Amino acid sequence: MHAEMIRITANITLDDLRSGKISTVEAYETQVRDWIIGPAKTLASLYPTETDHGMALLAIELMFFEPHGKLLPKI
């Protein structure tokens, strides 16, 4: 499979990382914003009317720690 076909986020490919077009930190920031903060905000905004999203919100928030731990040695 070609690196330009592997998506790290909607707008970042593996080829972008390998070529240096985007840094690992920039890719990580985009992942956190798009995959964790965005969905968490959506679920949190439903709180006053729908209270059964707490476990899903917690699961999304916990997803922050694995990529964060993997990135720390590279900083």
Phi, psi and omega in degrees: 000141182278143183297332180286347179266347181269119183266130173272319172219184181300328184245004183235130178254166176299325178298323177300319179290314182296324182279348181086005179300328177222143182277163177300321180295317179296319178296318179297315178301319179294318178299313180299315181295313186278325187260338184244301184294315180301304178298323179296319177298319179298312179295319180295327180291341179275353188306313183298331183257330181229115185258005183267017180259005184301316181292321177295319178297316177299316180299319178296316180295324179292337179294347179295324193286326181294306179295329178297315178296325179288330183279329185309315180295341182272348183274000000 
